[in-house]
């Protein structure tokens, strides 16, 4: 498919209001730079395997982070990409303040829930 990427991108970008809109119902106003550069090493606090082969990921947290569910989703996808298994995830909170981090990450696209991630 990569041999058609450039042609398809050009076709959709130059006629987004007609072709893409007809195909998806979405009308793109402005195209953004699709490059998402990032070079960083992510290290989980603990990652183990049970006797049954299930992965367990544990993160220790001492502060309330509003993006903790997003961070856990990133860990989960990176673990899956590396080991081809989704882990059971646990956040152990040991902060002084009452824990009030959102436990669920949800996104709606085209009015349909397409991504749902929960840390509980």
Residue frames relative to the residue before (quaternion, step in Angstrom):
aa qw qx qy qz dx dy dz
X 1.0000 0.0000 0.0000 0.0000 0.00 0.00 0.00
X 0.5798 0.6252 -0.3832 0.3551 3.59 1.09 -0.65
X 0.5959 0.5731 -0.3784 0.4162 3.62 1.12 -0.45
X 0.6998 0.4360 -0.2618 0.5016 3.59 1.25 -0.35
X 0.4244 0.7494 -0.4407 0.2530 3.60 1.24 -0.29
X 0.6936 0.4881 -0.2985 0.4377 3.60 0.70 -1.04
X 0.6756 0.4885 -0.2983 0.4648 3.58 0.90 -0.89
X 0.6705 0.4917 -0.3036 0.4653 3.59 0.93 -0.86
X 0.6288 0.5305 -0.3360 0.4586 3.59 0.98 -0.79
X 0.6684 0.4968 -0.2980 0.4665 3.56 0.89 -0.95
X 0.6515 0.5252 -0.3121 0.4499 3.57 0.92 -0.89
X 0.7091 0.4523 -0.2657 0.4712 3.59 0.86 -0.96
X 0.6649 0.5113 -0.3157 0.4436 3.59 0.98 -0.75
X 0.7247 0.4426 -0.2601 0.4596 3.58 0.94 -0.78
X 0.7888 0.2127 -0.1359 0.5605 3.59 1.16 -0.38
X 0.1213 0.8617 -0.4863 0.0790 3.56 1.11 0.75
X 0.6680 0.5184 -0.3236 0.4246 3.59 0.98 -0.72
X 0.7345 0.3942 -0.2557 0.4897 3.58 1.11 -0.45
X 0.7631 0.3841 -0.2319 0.4651 3.62 0.49 -1.12
X 0.7083 0.4386 -0.2779 0.4783 3.59 0.69 -1.03
X 0.6352 0.5360 -0.3234 0.4523 3.56 0.99 -0.79
X 0.6669 0.4900 -0.2988 0.4752 3.59 0.97 -0.81
X 0.6869 0.4929 -0.2839 0.4525 3.57 1.01 -0.82
X 0.8425 0.2087 -0.0530 0.4938 3.59 0.86 -0.96
X 0.4496 -0.6705 0.4711 0.3555 3.57 1.16 -0.46
X 0.6068 0.5382 -0.3447 0.4725 3.58 1.31 0.13
X 0.1416 -0.7714 0.6163 0.0709 3.54 -0.93 0.93
X 0.2369 -0.7886 0.5560 0.1131 3.58 -0.49 1.22
X 0.3266 -0.7572 0.5398 0.1693 3.56 -0.77 1.07
X 0.8034 0.0013 0.0555 0.5928 3.59 0.90 -0.99
X 0.3090 -0.7292 0.5779 0.1969 3.57 -0.92 0.86
X 0.2667 -0.7702 0.5656 0.1253 3.58 -0.94 0.95
X 0.6236 -0.5055 0.4240 0.4194 3.55 -1.29 0.26
X 0.3154 -0.7970 0.4843 0.1756 3.63 -0.57 1.09
X 0.5221 0.6262 -0.4326 0.3849 3.60 1.22 -0.10
X 0.0759 -0.7921 0.6057 0.0028 3.54 -0.84 1.05
X 0.0414 -0.8581 0.5114 0.0217 3.59 0.54 1.13
X 0.1761 0.7622 -0.6088 0.1317 3.51 -1.04 0.83
X 0.0181 0.7634 -0.6450 0.0295 3.52 -0.85 0.99
X 0.3607 0.7046 -0.5494 0.2678 3.54 -0.44 1.21
X 0.3519 -0.7050 0.5762 0.2171 3.49 -1.18 0.63
X 0.1504 -0.7753 0.6090 0.0732 3.54 -0.82 1.00
X 0.0725 -0.7962 0.6006 0.0057 3.54 -0.84 1.01
X 0.3485 -0.7248 0.5615 0.1950 3.55 -0.71 1.13
X 0.5596 -0.5972 0.4397 0.3701 3.59 -1.11 0.60
X 0.7817 -0.0962 0.0766 0.6114 3.59 0.88 -0.94
X 0.0263 0.7655 -0.6425 0.0223 3.56 -1.05 0.79
X 0.0589 0.8181 -0.5651 0.0885 3.55 -0.61 1.16
X 0.3263 -0.7090 0.5898 0.2073 3.50 -1.39 0.12
X 0.3834 -0.7231 0.5273 0.2283 3.57 -0.91 0.92
X 0.6940 -0.4468 0.3469 0.4455 3.58 -1.30 0.14
X 0.6924 0.4647 -0.2664 0.4833 3.57 1.15 -0.63
X 0.5935 -0.6097 0.3504 0.3914 3.59 1.27 0.05
X 0.4837 0.6558 -0.4469 0.3690 3.59 1.25 0.12
X 0.3758 -0.7177 0.5401 0.2280 3.56 -1.00 0.81
X 0.1051 -0.7672 0.6310 0.0459 3.54 -1.13 0.76
X 0.1032 -0.7881 0.6067 0.0079 3.53 -0.77 1.15
X 0.0575 -0.7965 0.6019 -0.0049 3.58 -0.76 1.07
X 0.0729 -0.7690 0.6344 0.0290 3.55 -0.96 0.96
X 0.2727 -0.7350 0.6002 0.1586 3.56 -1.04 0.86
X 0.0136 -0.8082 0.5877 -0.0346 3.55 -0.88 0.93
X 0.1441 -0.8121 0.5621 0.0617 3.58 -0.86 0.96
X 0.7366 0.2931 -0.2054 0.5738 3.59 1.28 -0.06
X 0.5037 -0.6203 0.5049 0.3264 3.54 -1.22 0.53
X 0.0534 -0.7911 0.6094 -0.0028 3.55 -0.65 1.13
X 0.4281 -0.7251 0.4693 0.2659 3.61 -0.63 1.03
X 0.7361 0.3955 -0.2260 0.5007 3.61 1.15 -0.55
X 0.2750 0.7969 -0.5069 0.1800 3.62 1.15 0.41
X 0.6379 0.5159 -0.3448 0.4561 3.62 0.94 -0.75
X 0.6310 0.5148 -0.3266 0.4798 3.60 1.04 -0.74
X 0.6423 0.5243 -0.3144 0.4623 3.56 0.96 -0.86
X 0.6668 0.4882 -0.3036 0.4742 3.60 0.96 -0.84
X 0.6133 0.5356 -0.3457 0.4664 3.58 1.08 -0.69
X 0.6372 0.5191 -0.3236 0.4688 3.59 1.01 -0.81
X 0.6328 0.5147 -0.3268 0.4773 3.58 0.97 -0.83
X 0.6671 0.5234 -0.3113 0.4290 3.56 0.84 -1.00
X 0.6924 0.4731 -0.2865 0.4634 3.58 0.87 -0.90
X 0.6480 0.5009 -0.3231 0.4741 3.59 1.03 -0.69
X 0.6274 0.5103 -0.3348 0.4836 3.58 1.04 -0.72
X 0.6519 0.5078 -0.3170 0.4655 3.57 0.93 -0.87
X 0.6482 0.5236 -0.3215 0.4497 3.58 0.92 -0.90
X 0.7096 0.4651 -0.2553 0.4637 3.58 0.98 -0.84
X 0.8315 0.2378 -0.0777 0.4959 3.59 0.82 -1.01
X 0.3614 -0.7705 0.4506 0.2695 3.59 1.35 -0.11
X 0.6279 0.4235 -0.3665 0.5404 3.53 1.10 0.86
X 0.3673 -0.6915 0.5707 0.2474 3.55 -1.12 0.71
X 0.3330 -0.7642 0.5153 0.1987 3.60 -0.84 0.91
X 0.4457 -0.5546 0.6040 0.3590 3.50 -1.38 0.24
X 0.1482 -0.8275 0.5388 0.0554 3.58 -0.72 1.03
X 0.0698 -0.7814 0.6201 -0.0079 3.52 -1.07 0.90
X 0.1336 -0.7422 0.6503 0.0915 3.55 -0.99 0.89
X 0.1465 -0.7704 0.6165 0.0704 3.57 -0.73 1.08
X 0.1499 -0.8135 0.5608 0.0359 3.52 -0.43 1.28
X 0.0035 -0.8095 0.5855 -0.0442 3.58 -0.78 1.07
X 0.3423 0.7660 -0.4813 0.2538 3.58 1.08 0.66
X 0.5976 -0.5718 0.4273 0.3652 3.54 -1.28 0.33
X 0.6818 0.4592 -0.2811 0.4953 3.57 1.00 -0.83
X 0.6034 -0.5415 0.4345 0.3923 3.55 -1.22 0.50
X 0.4834 -0.6654 0.4771 0.3096 3.59 -0.90 0.86
X 0.0868 0.8066 -0.5794 0.0793 3.56 -0.80 1.01
X 0.3217 0.7512 -0.5113 0.2660 3.57 1.15 0.58
X 0.5146 -0.6060 0.4900 0.3577 3.59 -1.04 0.69
X 0.3103 -0.7814 0.5191 0.1540 3.58 -0.86 0.96
X 0.7519 0.3377 -0.1784 0.5374 3.58 1.23 -0.26
X 0.1694 -0.7483 0.6353 0.0886 3.53 -1.11 0.80
X 0.0779 0.7972 -0.5925 0.0857 3.58 -0.70 1.07
X 0.0621 -0.7733 0.6304 0.0283 3.52 -1.16 0.70
X 0.1936 -0.7686 0.5989 0.1144 3.55 -1.03 0.79
X 0.0104 -0.7648 0.6438 -0.0231 3.54 -0.91 1.00
X 0.8301 0.0278 -0.0774 0.5515 3.57 -0.79 1.03
X 0.6293 -0.5832 0.3083 0.4109 3.57 1.08 0.80
X 0.6265 0.4808 -0.3568 0.4990 3.61 1.20 0.37
X 0.4503 -0.6628 0.5030 0.3240 3.61 -0.91 0.76
X 0.0544 -0.8335 0.5498 0.0029 3.58 -0.58 1.12
X 0.7681 0.1694 -0.1151 0.6067 3.56 1.21 -0.38
X 0.0968 0.7683 -0.6280 0.0775 3.52 -0.81 0.97
X 0.0465 0.7913 -0.6037 0.0845 3.53 -0.68 1.11
X 0.0486 -0.8102 0.5842 -0.0062 3.54 -0.79 0.98
X 0.3292 -0.7377 0.5548 0.1992 3.57 -1.03 0.80
X 0.6314 0.5180 -0.3484 0.4599 3.60 1.24 0.06
